[in-house]
Amino acid sequence: MTEVYIKNLEHEKALPLAGQVTILPGQIVSKTLAQNKAVSMTLFAFDQGEEISSHESSGDAMVTVLEGRGMFTVDGKEYSVQAGETLVMPAWKPHAVFAPEPFKMMLVVVFPQSK
């Protein structure tokens, strides 16, 4: 059997990413696509008013908003990111996410590798 690196998505099929995760009332829903020492890929669906409080990561985090609009705070500066836009949040800079409206995003974190 071939090893699978990306899970929870049908392989060899064109799929709308936003359709792979559902917004639920009062929740943040996540679906892990990949998780290892080098990279993490996760789909998120935020209901309006939900948030992830400020935190840091050892890797660079890139969000792509798939539907709606999210508010991201990176090192004290706010960014409004809408569907089709991407924001990179550098490693070790505190960042947070807030949903002013229901929205969906994909998060990719690339972690440093020892040489």
C-alpha positions, 0 to 999 in steps of 0.5 A, a space after each residue: 500500500 502507498 503511504 498517504 501524506 494528505 488525508 481526509 481529502 479524496 485523492 485524484 479528484 478536483 474538489 472545492 476546498 470550502 466544501 470540505 468543512 462546515 460552519 456550525 453554530 457557535 463553533 470553530 470546526 477544523 479538519 486536518 489534512 496533513 501533520 508532520 515535522 515539516 508541515 501542517 495543513 488544516 481547514 477551518 470553518 468559523 462561525 461569526 464571533 468565534 476566535 482563536 486567541 493570541 499565540 505563537 508558532 515555531 513555523 511560518 503560518 500561511 492562511 488562505 481565506 476560502 469563504 467570507 472574511 476573517 480578521 487576523 492580528 499579527 504582532 499587534 497589527 490587524 489585517 482583514 482578509 477576504 475570500 481569495 486572499 492569503 496572509 503569511 504570519 511569520 514564525 514567533 510573532 504572536 497572532 490571533 484570528 477573529 470571525 466578524 462573519 462566518 468564514 472558512 480558511 486553509 492554514 498551512 504551517 511550514 516548520 523549520 528543519 534541522 540541517 
